């Protein structure tokens, strides 16, 4: 099948298929942590050792993601995406079946390798197949389905572990994931991406930048726009990982609220983040000033973060404040993806999104030890300063991407 004979498929169907696949990626990212107490008791290991499982997973995901982008551009998302889904789900299933603790680390690495294909494959399909006027909304739905995967994982595995045990919970969810991978494989017509290397315009004539080395391998990543996009994603990940992962720990220390209230507030933050991403998709589809949306949203998040860290705020104000922080942060996400898309050469979508999204994994590895060090030394307000400063620093590469593409 050539790029001139692609099947005619509605945007809604393509977005739904890709969204469903992305759901599984985020779902499997969070199936292990809720089971750590049971795994610790059964295996006789420490929380530090169990935490290393997640470090291995994300390290493998980040390391393999760049290569996954090349593979997607070479062979197509319709082959790579279901293969990656099967590797991720199969590895999770195997983690519930293996008898040795050390084998958990082997399958954690394999699961991370499977997870590495999602972003380059997903964005390759969305960018090539969705109508340009709906592109930002497609990106926003993609983001939201990932958030829903995070939300569904703890509830699901704790329910299954209550009925059976933690091993059965992993084996069952992994088996269901394999079924999902098979269904995605059967739906290849929705995932076929046309080849446009060497062409002056995409399949919809959207006029994105061409000729920046779409087929020139690693040299593509040295272009100013792509390097700045990578830094943007890394900085953004450090700040948002800090907020998402540590609000539950930080707020009791700086605001004197209970752990239960801080946990509820974090849930509301994530829910508002998803809602903001949906709203941001509609806004981003109606403007080309994506850098301004990013600047306004991230500066507001920085100010609100400092407020939560340094002001004495009653609980009835703290909750909507956290929700506003999540909503405004989420609003910037579709504009973020549109900015990267506009700087991506034709035929290099998988490579570019694979490379810049590896910045998210790097940021997710940097934030926890840095903030953990601050907390260990009693600097409970310092993480809010770090988050605000990094958010402001994020504006530099964001504007640089816009300038570098003209």
N, C-alpha and C positions, 0 to 999 in steps of 0.2 A: 504494500500500500504506500503510495507516495504522498507528498505534502499537498498535492493538488486534488487528491481524492479522499480527503479526510471525511469520516462520517459526520453528518450534521447532527449535533447533539446540543440540547438546550443548556444554557449557562447554569440553571438551577441543578440539573443532574450532575454536571461536572463538579460544581462546587460541593454538592452533597457527597459525592464519592470521595473526593479529596479530603473533605472535612471528616468523614467517617474514618478514613485511614489515619489522619492526624490525631484523632481521638485516641486511637490505640497506642500511638507513640507516647503521649503524655500519661495515659493510663498505666502502662507498664513501667514508666519512670517512678511511679509512686506505689507499686504493689509491695515492695520490700519493707520500707520503714515501718508501716503499721504492724508488721509481723516480727519486728526485732525482739520484743520481750519474749515471745514464744520461742523464737529461734535461739536466743541466748540461753534459755533454760534447757532446751533440748540438746544443743550442740556444745554447751559448756564453753562458750567464747565470750569475749568482752564486747561492749558496745563500740569500742574503738575499732575492733576487727570487723564488726558488722558495718560500721560506717565506711570502712575501706572498700566494701563491696560497691557502694554508690560512687566512691571516688574512681574506682576502676571502670565502672560503667560509663561515667561522663568523660573520663580521660579517653577511653576508646572511641566514644561517640565523636568527640572533638577531633581526634587524630585522623579518624577515617572519613570525616565529613568532606574534606577537601577532595580526596580521591574519589569519593562517591559522586561528587559533582561531575568529574571527568567521565565517570562510567555512565552517568545518566545522559550526558550529552552525546556519548558515543553509541550507546545501545538503546536508550529510550526509557522513559519512566514506566512504560507499560510492562517492562521486564524487571527493572531494578526495584521498583516499589514493592510489588508482591514478594519478591525474593527477600528484601530487607525485612518486611513484615513477618515472613515465615521464620527468618533467623532470630528475630527478636522474640517472637511468641514461643518458638521451639526452645530457645535457651531458657526462658522463664519456666516453661513446663519441665525442662530437664533439671532445673534447680530444685524442684519439688521432689525429684526422684533419686538424685544422686546420694550415695551414702557418705561421701567424704566431704569435710568442710573445705579442703583446698580446691575441690572441683567447683564449688560455688563461685570462686574467683575466676576460674576459666570460663564458666558460662556467663558471668557478669561481663567479662570482656567481649564475648561473642554477642551478647545482647546489646552492648554499646555499639558494636560494629553494625548490627542490624538497624539500630536506631539512627545511625548516621545518614541513611539514605533519604529520610523523610523530607527534610527541608529542600535539598536540591531537586528531588523528584516532584514534590508538591508544587513548588513555585515554577518549575519548568512547565508543568501542565497548565496551571492557572494562567500564567503569563501568555502562553501560546494559544489557549483555547477559549478563554473567557473574553467577552466583548469588552473593549477598552473602557467604555463608559461605566462599566460595572466592576472594574478591576479592584478598586480600593475596597468595595464592599465584599468582594470575594476574599481578599486578604483578611478583612476583619472577621469574617465567618471562620476562616481557617484558624485565626488566633483564638476565637471563642471556643471552637470545638476542642482545641488543646486544653484550655482551662477546664472545660467540662470533664475531660479525661482525668485531670488531676483530682477533681472533686469526686468522681465516681470510684476511684481506686480504693481509698481507705475503707469506705462503706462496704464495698464488694468483698474485699479479702477478709475483713473482720467478720462479716457474716458467714462466709464459707469456712473460715477457721473455727468459728463457733460451732458450726454443724459437724465439721470433721477435725482437721488440724491444719497447721500452716503448710505442710507439704501438699496436702490435697488442694488447698486454696491456690497455690502456685501452679500445680498440675492442671487444675480445671480451667483457670483463667488462661493459661498458656495454650491449652487445647482449643478453647474458644477462639483465641487469637489466630491459631492456625486455620480454622474454618474461615475467619475473616480474610486472611491472606489468599485463600483459595478463591473466595468470591471476588476479590479485587482482580485476581488473575483472569477470571472469566470475563471481566468487564474491560478488557484491554482496549476496545474501541474508544472508550471515553478518555483513555490515558495516552493515546498515541500523539506524539508531538511532531509537528512538521519540521523538516530541516530547512533553516534559512541561512545557513552559512554563505557569506559572499553576497547576500541580497541587500538591497538598499532600504527595504522596509519590511516590517513584520507582516503576518498574514492578514492583519486588519489595517495595515497602513498607518500605524500609530507613530511612525517617525522617531523611534528611539535611536540613540546614538549607535552608529555602525562603525566597523573598521578599527576597533580598539584591540584587535588581536583575538578575535573569537576563537580561532583555532590554533593559537600560538602557545598553548600550555601555560606553564607557570609564569611566563613573562606578562601575561594578562594581569596578574595580581599586583604588579609593580606600578600600574597606572595610578595617578593620584586619586582619582575618584574611588577606585576599589579599595585602596589602602585606607583612605579616610572612612569609608563605609565600615571596614573591619574594626577600626578604632572606635567608631561610633557604637557598634554593637557591643564591643567589649566594655566600654564605659557604662553603657546603658544596663548591661547585665550585672555589673558590680553594684550599681545603685539599686536596681529593682530586686535583685537577689537579696540584698541587705534588708530591704523593706519587707519582702514577702516572707523570708525565713526567720527574721529576728524580731518582728513586732511583738510576737507573743512573749518573748523573753525581755525585750527592752521596756515595754510600757509599764509592767509592774515595778520596774526599778526606778523609772523617771516620773511616772504619774501616780504610783501607789495603787493601781487597780489590781484586781484579782487576776489569776491566770485564766479563769473561766471567761471573764469579761474580755481579756486581751485576745483569747482564742476566738471568741465571737466576733470581735472587732476585725481580726485578721480575715476571717471568713467573709465579712461584709466588704472588706477592702478588695478581696479577690473577685467577689461578685460584681462590685462596682467597676472593677478593672475590665471585666468581660463586657459589661454594658457600655462602658466608655469606648471600647474597641468597636463595637457595633455602630455606635453613633459616629465615631471617627471615620468609619468607612463611607458613610453618606457624605460627610463633610469633605473628605479627601477626593471623592469623585466629582466634586463641584468646584475645585480650585487647582491651580498649579503651584500655589504658594505653600508647598508642603513643609518647607523649612520654617515658615512662620508658625504653622500649627505646632510643630515640634518645639520651637522656642517657647511659645506661650505656655504649652502644657508642661514642659519640663521645669521651667522657672517657677510655675505655680506649685508643682510637686516639691521643689526644693524649699520654697518658703513654708509650705504646710509641714514638711518634715521637720524643719527647724522649730516650728511652733510646737509640734508634738514633743520635741526633745527638751525644750527649754522653758516653755510656759506652763503654768499650773492651770490645767484645763479640766472643768467638770466633765463627768462621764457623758452627760446628755449632749455636750458639745463635741467631745472627743470622737464619738461614734460618727456623726455626719462629717466631721473633719477628715477622718480616715477614709470614709466613703468618697469624699470629694477628691482626696489624694489618688485613690484607685481609679476613679472615673477619668480624671484629667490625664493620668499616666496612660491609661488604656486608649484614650483618644489619639495619642500620638503614634500608635502602632501601625495603623494602615498607611499613614503618611510616611512613616519610616520605610515601609516596604515599597511604596511608590517611588520614593527617592532613590532607593537602590535599583529598582526596575529601570528607571529613566537613565541610569548610568551603565546599564548592562548591554554589551554588544550582542547582536543577533547571533544565535547559535551557541551562546555561552551562559545561558541562564542557570543551568545546573552547576557549572563551575563557580560562577560568581556567588550565587546564593549559598552554595556549599561552603565557600571560603569565608564570606562575611558572617554566616551563621555560626561558624566555628568560634567566632569571637564571643558569642553567647556562652558557649561551653567554657571558654577560658575565663570569662568574667565570673561564671558560677563557681569556678575552682578558686579564684582569688579572694572573693568576698568573705567566705566563711572563716578561713584562718585569720584574716586581718581583723575582722570584727570580734572573733573569739579571743584574740590577743588583747584587744581593748577591754573586753569584759573581764578577762582573767586579772587585769591590772586595775580594775575598779573604775575605768573610764566609761561610765555608763551613758554619758551624753555624747561622747566622741563619735559613735557610729552615725548619729544624725548629722553631725558636721561633715563627716566623710561622705555620706550620701548626698548632701546638698552640694558640696564642692564638686563631686564627680558629675552630678547632673548638669551643673553649670559648664564644666569642662566638656561635656558631651556636645554642647552647642557648637564647639569649634569644628569638629569633623563634619557635623551635620551641614553647616553652612559651606564648608569646603567642598563637600560632594556637590552641592547645588552650583557653586561657582565653577568647578572643574568641568561640569558638563555644559557649561555655556549659559 
